[in-house]
Amino acid sequence: MGRNGLCKALSRNTMPQGDRGSSMSSTVEDGMYFDRPAETMPRDQIAALQLTRLQATLAHAYANVPHTRAAFDAKGVKPEDLKSLEDLARFPFTVKDDLRRGYPFGMFAVPREKVVRLHASSGTTGRPTVVGYTPDDLALWGNLMARCFMSGGATPGDIVHNAYGYGLFTGGLGAHYGAERLGCSVVPMSGGNTEKQVMLISDFGANVLCATPSYALNIAEEAERKGVDLKNGPLRVGLFGAEPWSQGMRQELQDRLGIRAVDVYGLSEIMGPGVAVECVQQNGLHGWEDHFLFEVIDPETLEPLPLGEQGELVITTLSKQALPMIRYRTRDITRLTDAPCACGRTHVRILRVTGRNDDMMIIRGVNVYPSQIESVMIGRPGLSPHYQLVLQREGNLDSLTVEVEALDGVDPATYDSVGQQVRHTIKSLIGVTTRVVVLSPGELPRSQGKAVRVRDLRRKE
């Protein structure tokens, strides 16, 4: 079967009717908007659907992507060897460098003429990774993002202020089409021009804010500076993602904006935002298992781990046509649970991502993630949520300096003592010795999108 035939098979035979076309079989109930047949499917039905779709996806990728065919052959496996979901552990991983080597279109499983949208990473560390979408891929993406808005508490008719960046970054357009798919009014603001962001959120009466959490904090600060009361206005939901953020940051955003701050998860290589989202319970991200298969592996041994154990998240797409991903290593560190959720959704939940393998710093033998440092500082009296971690080399050892801003009104004479208290807490809770420098309000650069939390000044070998 060729590329077009397999695409039709993926769309026609393995995708429920509610996932295609312009109608969504959903209901409003108890304030939550469900794509009920898909989101509350019994576990055995989810597994059966995953197996059918996974078999079709493996065959599609093997037949049409030279890299996938070579990787399968090198491992001595064929698509037809997959008889159960457990058999997926026999198949090779896909990593970001595979996409870079396939630049620009070498990982596509359909002819380039069938691809109607292209996105790409920034490519700051080498060639960008390019992702593509067929019309069916875009329809699926919009539907899954609509699910995410529903899960977080958005409803049809809401005004959605979208401050995710538009362009090659998937965040802006992913949120845009999902909100429209739900029937919301979208303000396509993108990032930057924070003063105008505040004005439009207030003047238009936005109900939902989409942004990175660090930029949402910037918006909250600007509103306070301008005397604009967003906390007591119609804004009630924030759909935040694209960077790791702590529970302390969530509380800060909820307190300052008067919202429910909901975590949304995704990555361009898999689809973009909309792979998983928190519901109103805020107790982990429901991963849409009817379209993605989730694993957690030990990043050292690469062996699958049981539910509940922490490791690296691996995702396989089950419905993608243009860019199927087989066992993609996300580098995100998390845990999975299938414990029941009060919202009624049955899909496995991804617990809060604590960091990334490639974000981990090793400071004098201690493994440290930026989110661990953040959890110490957010909400601490006298300190703002704005911080940066500076890595330097001292002799043969790495050192870490934490730069954090004081709040307005804090006496500069107390900066050193506050810094010493934070240094002591970091040492006690995380086990790493740092320098802590308390800066005046406004000294650190503000995020217009993804925050830059780590400045690596070490000499490159």
MARKOL-460258 format. One record per residue: x, y, z of N, C-alpha, C in turn. Coordinates in steps of 0.2 Angstrom, whole numbers, padded with zeros to 4 digits, always signed. Layout:
! MARKOL-460258
XYZXYZXYZ;...
***
This chain:
! MARKOL-460258
+0004-0006+0000+0000+0000+0000+0004+0006+0000;+0003+0011-0004+0007+0017-0005+0005+0022+0000;+0008+0028+0000+0007+0033+0004+0000+0036+0005;-0003+0037-0001-0010+0039-0001-0015+0034+0002;-0014+0028+0000-0018+0023+0003-0018+0022+0010;-0012+0022+0013-0011+0022+0020-0014+0028+0024;-0013+0034+0021-0016+0040+0024-0024+0039+0025;-0027+0036+0019-0034+0035+0019-0036+0030+0025;-0031+0025+0025-0033+0020+0030-0033+0023+0037;-0028+0027+0039-0027+0030+0045-0033+0034+0047;-0035+0038+0042-0041+0042+0043-0048+0039+0043;-0049+0034+0038-0055+0031+0038-0056+0025+0043;-0051+0021+0044-0053+0015+0048-0051+0016+0055;-0047+0021+0057-0045+0021+0064-0047+0027+0068;-0050+0032+0065-0052+0038+0068-0059+0039+0069;-0062+0039+0075-0069+0040+0077-0072+0046+0073;-0078+0045+0072-0081+0051+0068-0081+0057+0071;-0081+0057+0078-0080+0064+0081-0074+0067+0081;-0069+0064+0078-0062+0067+0077-0061+0070+0070;-0066+0069+0066-0065+0072+0059-0070+0076+0057;-0069+0080+0052-0074+0085+0050-0076+0091+0054;-0082+0094+0053-0083+0100+0056-0088+0099+0062;-0090+0093+0064-0095+0092+0069-0091+0089+0075;-0093+0091+0081-0090+0088+0087-0095+0085+0092;-0095+0079+0093-0101+0076+0097-0099+0077+0104;-0101+0083+0106-0099+0085+0113-0106+0087+0117;-0105+0088+0123-0111+0090+0127-0108+0095+0133;-0112+0100+0135-0110+0104+0141-0114+0101+0147;-0110+0099+0152-0113+0096+0158-0109+0098+0164;-0112+0101+0169-0109+0102+0175-0103+0107+0174;-0104+0112+0169-0099+0116+0168-0093+0114+0164;-0093+0108+0162-0087+0105+0158-0090+0102+0151;-0086+0104+0146-0088+0102+0139-0084+0096+0137;-0087+0091+0135-0084+0085+0134-0085+0083+0127;-0079+0079+0124-0080+0075+0118-0081+0068+0121;-0087+0067+0124-0088+0061+0129-0086+0055+0126;-0088+0053+0120-0086+0046+0118-0078+0044+0118;-0074+0049+0117-0067+0048+0116-0064+0049+0123;-0066+0054+0127-0063+0056+0133-0065+0051+0139;-0070+0048+0139-0072+0043+0144-0073+0036+0142;-0069+0034+0137-0069+0027+0134-0066+0023+0140;-0069+0017+0141-0066+0012+0145-0059+0010+0143;-0055+0008+0148-0048+0007+0147-0047+0001+0142;-0051-0004+0142-0050-0009+0137-0051-0007+0130;-0056-0003+0129-0057+0000+0123-0052+0005+0120;-0049+0009+0125-0043+0013+0123-0037+0009+0121;-0036+0003+0124-0030-0001+0122-0031-0004+0116;-0038-0006+0114-0039-0010+0108-0038-0005+0102;-0041+0002+0103-0040+0007+0098-0033+0008+0097;-0029+0009+0102-0022+0010+0102-0018+0005+0098;-0020-0001+0099-0016-0006+0095-0018-0006+0088;-0024-0005+0086-0026-0004+0079-0023+0001+0076;-0023+0007+0079-0020+0013+0076-0012+0012+0076;-0009+0009+0081-0002+0009+0081+0001+0004+0076;-0003-0001+0074-0001-0006+0069-0001-0002+0062;-0007+0002+0061-0007+0006+0055-0002+0011+0054;+0000+0014+0060+0005+0019+0060+0012+0016+0058;+0014+0011+0062+0020+0008+0060+0021+0006+0053;+0016+0003+0050+0016+0001+0043+0017+0007+0039;+0013+0013+0040+0013+0019+0036+0020+0022+0037;+0023+0022+0043+0030+0025+0043+0035+0021+0040;+0035+0014+0041+0040+0009+0038+0040+0010+0030;+0034+0010+0027+0033+0010+0020+0035+0017+0017;+0035+0022+0021+0036+0029+0017+0042+0033+0020;+0045+0031+0026+0050+0036+0029+0056+0032+0029;+0061+0033+0024+0067+0029+0024+0071+0029+0031;+0071+0034+0035+0074+0033+0041+0071+0028+0046;+0064+0028+0046+0061+0023+0050+0062+0016+0047;+0062+0015+0041+0063+0008+0038+0070+0006+0040;+0075+0010+0039+0082+0008+0041+0083+0007+0048;+0079+0011+0053+0080+0010+0060+0076+0003+0062;+0071+0002+0059+0067-0005+0060+0072-0010+0058;+0074-0010+0052+0079-0015+0049+0085-0016+0054;+0088-0011+0056+0093-0012+0061+0092-0015+0067;+0086-0014+0069+0083-0018+0076+0081-0025+0074;+0080-0026+0068+0077-0033+0066+0070-0034+0067;+0066-0028+0067+0059-0028+0068+0055-0026+0062;+0049-0028+0061+0045-0026+0055+0038-0024+0058;+0034-0020+0055+0028-0018+0058+0023-0024+0060;+0023-0029+0056+0019-0035+0057+0021-0038+0064;+0027-0037+0066+0029-0040+0073+0026-0037+0079;+0022-0032+0078+0019-0029+0084+0012-0033+0084;+0011-0037+0089+0005-0040+0091+0001-0038+0097;+0005-0034+0101+0002-0031+0107+0005-0025+0108;+0002-0021+0113+0005-0014+0114+0012-0015+0118;+0013-0021+0121+0019-0022+0125+0025-0023+0120;+0023-0025+0114+0028-0026+0108+0032-0020+0106;+0029-0014+0108+0032-0008+0105+0039-0007+0108;+0040-0010+0114+0047-0009+0117+0052-0012+0113;+0051-0016+0108+0056-0019+0104+0058-0015+0098;+0054-0009+0097+0055-0005+0091+0060+0001+0093;+0063+0004+0089+0068+0009+0090+0065+0016+0092;+0069+0020+0096+0067+0027+0097+0068+0031+0092;+0065+0037+0092+0066+0043+0087+0068+0048+0092;+0074+0052+0090+0076+0058+0093+0076+0064+0089;+0077+0070+0092+0077+0076+0088+0082+0076+0083;+0088+0073+0084+0093+0073+0079+0091+0070+0073;+0087+0065+0073+0084+0061+0067+0081+0066+0063;+0077+0071+0066+0073+0076+0062+0078+0081+0059;+0083+0082+0063+0088+0087+0060+0092+0084+0054;+0094+0078+0055+0097+0074+0049+0093+0074+0043;+0086+0073+0044+0081+0073+0039+0079+0079+0036;+0082+0085+0038+0080+0092+0036+0081+0092+0028;+0076+0095+0025+0070+0098+0028+0064+0093+0028;+0063+0089+0023+0057+0085+0022+0058+0078+0023;+0064+0075+0025+0066+0068+0024+0062+0064+0029;+0059+0067+0034+0055+0062+0039+0047+0062+0037;+0045+0066+0032+0038+0066+0030+0036+0059+0027;+0030+0057+0029+0028+0050+0026+0022+0051+0021;+0022+0057+0019+0017+0059+0013+0021+0063+0008;+0019+0063+0002+0022+0068-0003+0022+0075+0000;+0027+0079-0002+0027+0086+0001+0021+0090-0002;+0019+0088-0008+0013+0092-0010+0007+0091-0006;+0006+0085-0002+0001+0084+0002+0001+0088+0009;+0007+0091+0010+0008+0094+0016+0005+0102+0015;+0000+0104+0020-0003+0110+0019+0000+0115+0024;+0004+0113+0029+0007+0118+0034+0013+0115+0036;+0018+0120+0037+0025+0118+0039+0026+0123+0045;+0029+0120+0050+0032+0123+0056+0039+0121+0057;+0042+0125+0061+0049+0123+0062+0052+0126+0069;+0057+0122+0072+0060+0125+0078+0064+0131+0076;+0067+0134+0082+0071+0140+0080+0078+0138+0077;+0080+0132+0079+0086+0130+0076+0092+0134+0078;+0092+0136+0085+0098+0140+0088+0104+0136+0089;+0103+0129+0090+0108+0125+0091+0110+0120+0085;+0108+0122+0079+0109+0118+0073+0104+0119+0068;+0103+0114+0064+0097+0114+0059+0091+0114+0063;+0086+0118+0061+0079+0117+0064+0076+0110+0062;+0071+0109+0067+0067+0103+0065+0061+0105+0062;+0059+0102+0056+0054+0104+0052+0048+0099+0053;+0042+0101+0054+0036+0097+0055+0031+0099+0050;+0027+0094+0048+0022+0096+0043+0015+0093+0044;+0010+0095+0041+0003+0093+0043-0001+0092+0036;-0005+0087+0036-0010+0086+0030-0016+0090+0033;-0021+0091+0028-0027+0093+0031-0030+0090+0036;-0030+0083+0036-0033+0079+0042-0029+0080+0048;-0022+0081+0047-0018+0082+0053-0020+0089+0057;-0021+0094+0053-0024+0100+0055-0030+0100+0059;-0035+0096+0056-0042+0095+0059-0041+0092+0065;-0037+0087+0066-0036+0083+0072-0033+0088+0077;-0028+0091+0075-0025+0096+0080-0030+0101+0083;-0034+0104+0078-0039+0109+0081-0044+0105+0086;-0046+0099+0084-0050+0096+0089-0047+0094+0095;-0041+0092+0095-0038+0090+0102-0037+0097+0106;-0035+0102+0103-0034+0108+0106-0041+0111+0109;-0046+0110+0105-0053+0111+0108-0054+0107+0114;-0052+0101+0114-0053+0097+0120-0049+0100+0126;-0043+0102+0124-0039+0105+0130-0043+0111+0133;-0045+0116+0128-0049+0121+0131-0055+0119+0135;-0059+0114+0133-0064+0112+0137-0062+0109+0143;-0057+0105+0143-0055+0102+0150-0053+0107+0155;-0050+0113+0153-0047+0118+0157-0053+0123+0160;-0059+0122+0157-0064+0126+0159-0067+0132+0154;-0064+0132+0148-0066+0136+0143-0073+0134+0140;-0077+0138+0138-0084+0136+0135-0085+0140+0128;-0089+0137+0124-0091+0141+0118-0093+0148+0119;-0091+0153+0115-0093+0160+0117-0088+0164+0121;-0083+0160+0124-0078+0164+0128-0073+0168+0123;-0071+0174+0126-0066+0177+0122-0059+0175+0125;-0055+0172+0120-0048+0169+0121-0043+0174+0119;-0039+0177+0124-0034+0181+0122-0027+0177+0121;-0025+0177+0115-0019+0172+0113-0013+0176+0113;-0009+0175+0118-0002+0178+0118+0003+0174+0117;+0002+0168+0114+0007+0163+0112+0010+0166+0105;+0016+0165+0104+0019+0168+0098+0016+0164+0092;+0015+0168+0087+0013+0165+0080+0019+0164+0076;+0018+0161+0070+0024+0160+0066+0026+0153+0065;+0032+0151+0065+0035+0144+0064+0034+0141+0071;+0034+0144+0077+0032+0141+0083+0025+0139+0083;+0023+0133+0085+0017+0130+0085+0012+0132+0090;+0014+0136+0095+0010+0138+0100+0004+0142+0098;+0005+0148+0095+0000+0153+0093-0005+0150+0089;-0003+0147+0083-0009+0144+0078-0012+0138+0081;-0008+0134+0085-0012+0128+0088-0017+0130+0093;-0016+0135+0097-0021+0138+0102-0027+0141+0098;-0025+0145+0093-0029+0149+0089-0035+0144+0086;-0033+0139+0082-0038+0135+0079-0042+0131+0084;-0039+0129+0089-0042+0125+0094-0048+0129+0097;-0046+0135+0099-0051+0140+0102-0057+0141+0097;-0055+0142+0091-0060+0144+0086-0065+0137+0085;-0061+0131+0085-0065+0125+0084-0070+0124+0090;-0069+0127+0096-0073+0126+0101-0079+0131+0101;-0078+0136+0097-0083+0142+0096-0082+0148+0100;-0075+0149+0102-0073+0155+0105-0072+0161+0101;-0071+0167+0103-0069+0172+0100-0062+0173+0101;-0057+0173+0096-0050+0173+0097-0047+0180+0096;-0043+0182+0101-0039+0189+0100-0032+0186+0098;-0030+0187+0092-0023+0184+0090-0018+0189+0091;-0016+0190+0097-0012+0195+0099-0004+0193+0098;-0003+0187+0099+0004+0185+0099+0008+0188+0105;+0015+0187+0105+0019+0190+0111+0021+0197+0110;+0023+0200+0115+0026+0207+0115+0021+0212+0116;+0023+0218+0116+0019+0224+0117+0014+0223+0123;+0017+0222+0128+0014+0220+0134+0009+0225+0137;+0010+0231+0136+0005+0237+0138-0001+0236+0134;-0001+0234+0128-0007+0234+0124-0010+0227+0125;-0006+0222+0127-0010+0216+0129-0014+0217+0135;-0012+0221+0140-0016+0222+0146-0022+0226+0144;-0021+0231+0140-0027+0235+0137-0032+0231+0134;-0030+0227+0130-0035+0223+0126-0038+0217+0130;-0035+0214+0135-0038+0209+0140-0043+0213+0144;-0042+0219+0146-0047+0223+0150-0052+0225+0146;-0051+0229+0140-0056+0232+0136-0061+0227+0133;-0058+0221+0130-0062+0216+0127-0065+0211+0132;-0063+0211+0138-0066+0207+0143-0064+0200+0142;-0058+0198+0141-0056+0191+0140-0057+0187+0145;-0060+0181+0144-0061+0176+0149-0055+0171+0149;-0051+0170+0144-0046+0165+0144-0040+0168+0141;-0034+0167+0145-0028+0169+0143-0023+0163+0141;-0020+0164+0135-0016+0159+0133-0009+0162+0132;-0004+0159+0135+0003+0162+0135+0008+0157+0139;+0014+0158+0138+0019+0155+0142+0018+0157+0150;+0019+0153+0155+0018+0156+0161+0022+0162+0163;+0028+0162+0161+0033+0167+0162+0030+0174+0159;+0027+0173+0153+0025+0179+0150+0018+0181+0153;+0014+0177+0155+0008+0178+0159+0010+0182+0165;+0015+0180+0168+0017+0184+0174+0019+0191+0172;+0023+0192+0167+0024+0199+0164+0018+0203+0163;+0013+0200+0160+0007+0203+0159+0004+0205+0166;+0004+0201+0171+0001+0203+0177+0005+0209+0180;+0011+0209+0180+0015+0214+0182+0014+0221+0179;+0013+0220+0172+0011+0227+0169+0005+0229+0171;+0000+0225+0171-0007+0227+0174-0007+0230+0180;-0003+0227+0185-0002+0231+0192+0001+0237+0191;+0006+0238+0187+0010+0244+0186+0005+0249+0183;+0001+0247+0179-0004+0252+0176-0010+0253+0180;-0011+0250+0185-0017+0251+0189-0023+0247+0186;-0022+0242+0182-0028+0239+0178-0029+0233+0183;-0035+0232+0185-0037+0226+0189-0040+0221+0185;-0035+0216+0183-0037+0210+0179-0040+0205+0184;-0038+0205+0190-0040+0200+0195-0047+0199+0196;-0050+0205+0196-0058+0205+0198-0062+0206+0191;-0059+0205+0186-0063+0205+0179-0065+0199+0177;-0067+0198+0171-0070+0192+0168-0065+0187+0166;-0058+0188+0167-0053+0183+0166-0054+0178+0171;-0055+0171+0169-0055+0166+0174-0051+0160+0172;-0048+0159+0166-0044+0153+0165-0038+0155+0161;-0032+0152+0163-0026+0153+0160-0024+0146+0157;-0022+0146+0151-0020+0140+0148-0013+0141+0146;-0008+0138+0150-0001+0140+0150+0003+0134+0149;+0008+0135+0145+0013+0129+0143+0019+0132+0139;+0022+0127+0136+0028+0128+0132+0035+0129+0136;+0034+0129+0143+0040+0129+0147+0038+0126+0153;+0043+0123+0157+0042+0120+0163+0040+0125+0168;+0035+0124+0173+0033+0129+0178+0031+0125+0184;+0032+0128+0190+0032+0125+0196+0025+0126+0199;+0023+0122+0204+0017+0124+0208+0017+0131+0211;+0022+0133+0213+0023+0140+0216+0021+0145+0211;+0024+0144+0204+0022+0149+0199+0014+0148+0198;+0011+0142+0198+0004+0142+0197+0000+0146+0202;+0002+0146+0208-0001+0149+0214+0000+0157+0213;+0006+0159+0211+0007+0166+0209+0003+0169+0204;+0002+0165+0198-0002+0167+0193-0010+0167+0195;-0012+0162+0199-0019+0162+0201-0020+0168+0206;-0016+0170+0210-0017+0175+0215-0017+0182+0212;-0012+0183+0207-0012+0189+0204-0016+0191+0198;-0019+0185+0195-0024+0186+0189-0031+0184+0191;-0032+0181+0197-0038+0179+0198-0041+0173+0194;-0037+0169+0192-0039+0164+0187-0038+0157+0189;-0040+0152+0186-0037+0145+0186-0032+0144+0181;-0026+0142+0184-0020+0142+0179-0019+0134+0177;-0020+0133+0171-0021+0126+0169-0015+0124+0164;-0012+0119+0165-0006+0117+0162-0008+0113+0155;-0005+0115+0150-0006+0112+0143+0001+0109+0141;+0001+0103+0138+0007+0100+0136+0007+0098+0128;+0013+0099+0125+0014+0097+0118+0021+0099+0116;+0022+0096+0110+0029+0098+0107+0028+0097+0100;+0032+0101+0096+0031+0102+0089+0032+0095+0086;+0037+0091+0088+0038+0085+0084+0032+0080+0085;+0028+0081+0090+0022+0076+0091+0016+0079+0087;+0015+0085+0089+0009+0089+0085+0009+0096+0086;+0012+0098+0092+0011+0105+0095+0007+0105+0101;+0005+0111+0104+0001+0110+0110-0005+0106+0109;-0008+0103+0114-0014+0099+0114-0013+0092+0114;-0007+0090+0116-0005+0082+0117-0008+0080+0124;-0008+0085+0129-0011+0083+0135-0013+0090+0139;-0017+0089+0143-0020+0095+0147-0022+0094+0154;-0022+0098+0158-0025+0097+0165-0033+0099+0164;-0037+0095+0168-0044+0097+0168-0045+0102+0174;-0051+0103+0176-0052+0108+0181-0050+0106+0188;-0048+0099+0189-0046+0096+0195-0038+0098+0196;-0035+0100+0191-0028+0102+0191-0023+0097+0195;-0024+0090+0193-0021+0085+0196-0017+0081+0191;-0014+0084+0186-0011+0080+0181-0014+0081+0174;-0010+0080+0169-0012+0082+0162-0015+0075+0159;-0021+0076+0157-0024+0070+0153-0021+0070+0146;-0018+0064+0145-0015+0063+0139-0020+0060+0134;-0021+0062+0128-0026+0060+0123-0024+0053+0120;-0025+0048+0124-0023+0041+0122-0026+0038+0116;-0031+0041+0114-0034+0039+0107-0030+0041+0101;-0025+0046+0102-0021+0048+0097-0013+0048+0098;-0012+0046+0105-0005+0046+0107-0004+0040+0112;+0002+0037+0111+0004+0032+0116+0010+0034+0120;+0009+0034+0127+0014+0037+0131+0017+0031+0135;+0024+0032+0135+0028+0027+0139+0033+0032+0144;+0035+0029+0149+0040+0032+0153+0046+0027+0153;+0052+0029+0152+0058+0025+0152+0063+0027+0156;+0067+0023+0158+0073+0025+0162+0078+0028+0157;+0080+0034+0158+0084+0037+0153+0091+0034+0152;+0093+0030+0157+0100+0027+0157+0100+0020+0153;+0095+0016+0156+0095+0009+0153+0090+0009+0147;+0086+0014+0146+0081+0015+0140+0075+0009+0141;+0075+0006+0147+0070+0001+0148+0063+0005+0150;+0057+0002+0148+0051+0005+0150+0050+0004+0158;+0047+0009+0161+0046+0009+0168+0038+0008+0169;+0036+0005+0175+0029+0005+0176+0026+0011+0178;+0019+0011+0178+0016+0017+0180+0018+0020+0187;+0019+0026+0188+0020+0029+0194+0028+0030+0195;+0032+0027+0191+0039+0028+0192+0041+0034+0188;+0046+0038+0190+0048+0044+0187+0054+0042+0182;+0053+0045+0176+0058+0044+0170+0057+0049+0165;+0059+0047+0159+0058+0051+0153+0052+0049+0149;+0048+0054+0147+0042+0053+0143+0044+0051+0136;+0041+0046+0133+0042+0044+0126+0035+0044+0123;+0034+0047+0117+0027+0047+0114+0027+0044+0107;+0022+0040+0106+0021+0038+0099+0015+0041+0096;+0015+0044+0090+0009+0046+0087+0005+0040+0084;-0002+0041+0085-0006+0035+0082-0011+0037+0076;-0011+0044+0075-0015+0046+0070-0012+0051+0065;-0006+0053+0066-0003+0058+0062-0001+0055+0055;-0003+0059+0049-0001+0056+0043+0005+0059+0040;+0006+0066+0040+0012+0068+0037+0019+0067+0041;+0018+0066+0048+0025+0066+0052+0023+0061+0057;+0023+0054+0056+0022+0050+0062+0028+0049+0066;+0028+0049+0072+0033+0049+0076+0033+0042+0080;+0038+0038+0080+0038+0031+0083+0043+0032+0089;+0040+0031+0095+0044+0031+0102+0049+0037+0102;+0046+0043+0102+0050+0049+0102+0052+0051+0109;+0058+0052+0110+0061+0054+0116+0060+0061+0118;+0056+0063+0122+0054+0070+0123+0059+0073+0127;+0063+0070+0131+0068+0072+0136+0065+0075+0143;+0058+0075+0143+0054+0078+0149+0054+0072+0154;+0055+0074+0160+0055+0070+0166+0048+0070+0170;+0045+0065+0170+0038+0065+0173+0037+0058+0176;+0030+0057+0178+0027+0051+0179+0020+0050+0176;+0018+0044+0175+0011+0043+0173+0007+0039+0178;+0000+0041+0178-0004+0038+0182-0011+0036+0179;-0014+0031+0180-0021+0029+0177-0026+0029+0183;-0024+0032+0189-0029+0033+0194-0035+0037+0192;-0041+0035+0194-0047+0039+0192-0047+0046+0194;-0050+0050+0189-0050+0057+0190-0057+0059+0191;-0059+0064+0196-0065+0066+0197-0069+0069+0191;-0066+0071+0186-0069+0074+0180-0072+0069+0176;-0070+0062+0177-0073+0057+0173-0069+0055+0167;-0064+0058+0165-0060+0056+0160-0056+0050+0162;-0055+0046+0157-0052+0039+0158-0044+0039+0156;-0042+0044+0152-0036+0044+0149-0030+0045+0155;-0025+0041+0153-0019+0042+0158-0017+0049+0159;-0014+0050+0165-0012+0057+0166-0005+0058+0167;-0002+0063+0164+0005+0065+0165+0006+0069+0170;+0009+0067+0176+0010+0072+0181+0015+0077+0180;+0015+0082+0183+0019+0088+0182+0026+0087+0180;+0028+0090+0174+0035+0089+0171+0039+0092+0176;+0044+0089+0179+0049+0092+0184+0055+0095+0180;+0056+0093+0174+0062+0096+0171+0064+0092+0164;+0069+0093+0161+0071+0090+0155+0078+0087+0156;+0079+0081+0153+0086+0078+0153+0091+0083+0151;+0090+0087+0146+0095+0092+0143+0095+0098+0147;+0090+0099+0152+0090+0105+0156+0094+0104+0163;+0095+0097+0164+0098+0096+0171+0105+0098+0171;+0107+0101+0177+0113+0104+0178+0117+0099+0183;+0123+0098+0183+0127+0094+0188+0132+0098+0191;+0130+0100+0197+0134+0105+0201+0138+0101+0206;+0144+0100+0205+0148+0097+0210+0145+0090+0212;+0143+0086+0207+0140+0080+0209+0133+0079+0210;+0129+0085+0211+0122+0085+0212+0118+0087+0206;+0113+0083+0205+0109+0084+0199+0104+0089+0201;+0103+0095+0197+0099+0100+0199+0095+0102+0192;+0088+0103+0193+0084+0106+0188+0082+0113+0190;+0081+0117+0185+0079+0124+0186+0072+0124+0190;+0067+0119+0189+0061+0120+0193+0062+0118+0200;+0067+0115+0202+0069+0114+0209+0071+0120+0213;+0075+0124+0209+0077+0131+0212+0071+0135+0212;+0067+0135+0207+0061+0139+0207+0056+0138+0212;+0055+0132+0214+0051+0130+0220+0053+0133+0226;+0059+0134+0227+0062+0137+0233+0060+0144+0234;+0061+0148+0228+0060+0155+0228+0053+0158+0227;+0049+0154+0223+0042+0157+0222+0038+0157+0228;+0035+0163+0229+0031+0164+0235+0035+0166+0241;+0042+0166+0241+0046+0168+0247+0045+0175+0248;+0044+0177+0255+0043+0184+0256+0049+0189+0254;+0047+0194+0251+0052+0199+0248+0055+0198+0242;+0054+0192+0239+0056+0190+0232+0051+0190+0227;+0053+0192+0221+0048+0191+0215+0049+0184+0212;+0045+0182+0207+0046+0176+0204+0051+0176+0198;+0054+0182+0197+0059+0182+0192+0066+0180+0194;+0069+0175+0190+0075+0173+0192+0079+0171+0186;+0086+0170+0187+0090+0167+0181+0095+0163+0185;+0097+0157+0182+0103+0153+0184+0109+0154+0180;+0114+0156+0183+0121+0157+0179+0126+0152+0181;+0128+0148+0175+0132+0143+0176+0139+0145+0174;+0144+0144+0178+0151+0146+0177+0156+0140+0179;+0162+0141+0176+0167+0136+0177+0172+0139+0182;+0174+0136+0188+0179+0138+0192+0184+0132+0193;+0190+0133+0190+0194+0128+0189+0192+0122+0186;+0191+0116+0189+0189+0110+0185+0181+0109+0187;+0178+0113+0191+0172+0112+0194+0167+0117+0191;+0160+0115+0190+0155+0120+0189+0152+0123+0195;+0150+0130+0194+0147+0133+0200+0140+0136+0197;+0136+0137+0202+0129+0140+0200+0128+0146+0204;+0126+0152+0201+0124+0158+0204+0117+0159+0203;+0113+0160+0208+0105+0161+0207+0104+0169+0207;+0102+0172+0202+0100+0179+0202+0093+0179+0203;+0090+0183+0208+0083+0184+0209+0082+0191+0211;+0076+0193+0209+0074+0200+0210+0070+0201+0217;+0072+0206+0220+0068+0208+0226+0061+0211+0224;+0056+0211+0228+0050+0215+0227+0050+0222+0228;+0046+0226+0225+0046+0233+0226+0045+0234+0234;+0049+0239+0236+0048+0241+0243+0052+0237+0248;+0056+0232+0246+0061+0229+0250+0067+0233+0251;+0069+0234+0257+0075+0238+0258+0081+0235+0255;+0085+0238+0251+0091+0235+0248+0096+0233+0253;+0096+0236+0259+0101+0234+0264+0099+0227+0267;+0094+0224+0265+0092+0217+0267+0094+0212+0262;+0096+0214+0256+0097+0210+0250+0101+0204+0252;+0107+0206+0255+0112+0201+0257+0109+0195+0261;+0106+0198+0267+0103+0193+0271+0098+0188+0268;+0094+0191+0264+0089+0187+0260+0092+0182+0256;+0097+0184+0253+0101+0180+0248+0104+0174+0252;+0106+0175+0258+0109+0170+0262+0104+0165+0265;+0098+0168+0266+0093+0163+0268+0091+0159+0262;+0090+0161+0256+0089+0157+0251+0094+0152+0249;+0100+0154+0250+0106+0150+0249+0106+0144+0254;+0104+0145+0260+0104+0140+0265+0098+0135+0263;+0092+0138+0261+0087+0134+0260+0088+0129+0254;+0091+0132+0249+0093+0128+0243+0098+0122+0245;+0103+0124+0249+0107+0119+0251+0104+0113+0255;+0099+0115+0260+0096+0111+0264+0091+0106+0260;+0087+0109+0255+0082+0105+0252+0085+0101+0246;+0090+0104+0242+0092+0101+0236+0099+0098+0236;+0103+0101+0241+0109+0098+0242+0115+0101+0238;+0114+0107+0235+0119+0110+0231+0121+0117+0234;+0127+0118+0234+0129+0125+0236+0129+0130+0230;+0126+0135+0231+0125+0141+0226+0128+0147+0229;+0128+0152+0225+0128+0159+0227+0121+0162+0225;+0119+0166+0229+0112+0169+0228+0113+0177+0228;+0111+0180+0222+0112+0187+0222+0105+0190+0221;+0103+0194+0226+0097+0198+0225+0097+0204+0222;+0094+0205+0216+0094+0211+0212+0088+0216+0213;+0089+0222+0211+0083+0227+0212+0078+0225+0207;+0071+0227+0208+0066+0226+0204+0067+0228+0197;+0066+0224+0192+0067+0226+0185+0074+0225+0182;+0078+0222+0186+0085+0221+0183+0086+0215+0178;+0082+0210+0179+0082+0204+0175+0078+0205+0169;+0080+0203+0163+0075+0204+0157+0069+0200+0158;+0064+0203+0155+0057+0200+0155+0056+0196+0149;+0052+0190+0150+0051+0186+0144+0045+0188+0140;+0046+0188+0133+0041+0189+0128+0038+0183+0125;+0040+0177+0128+0038+0170+0126+0041+0165+0131;+0045+0161+0128+0048+0156+0133+0054+0160+0137;+0054+0158+0143+0059+0162+0148+0065+0158+0147;+0071+0162+0147+0078+0160+0147+0080+0159+0155;+0079+0153+0157+0081+0152+0164+0088+0151+0166;+0092+0149+0161+0099+0147+0162+0103+0150+0158;+0108+0154+0160+0114+0157+0156+0120+0153+0157;+0122+0150+0152+0128+0145+0153+0134+0149+0151;+0138+0151+0155+0144+0155+0154+0151+0151+0154;+0150+0144+0155+0156+0140+0155+0160+0140+0148;+0166+0139+0149+0170+0139+0143+0169+0133+0139;+0167+0134+0133+0166+0128+0128+0173+0124+0127;+0172+0118+0128+0179+0114+0127+0179+0112+0120;
***
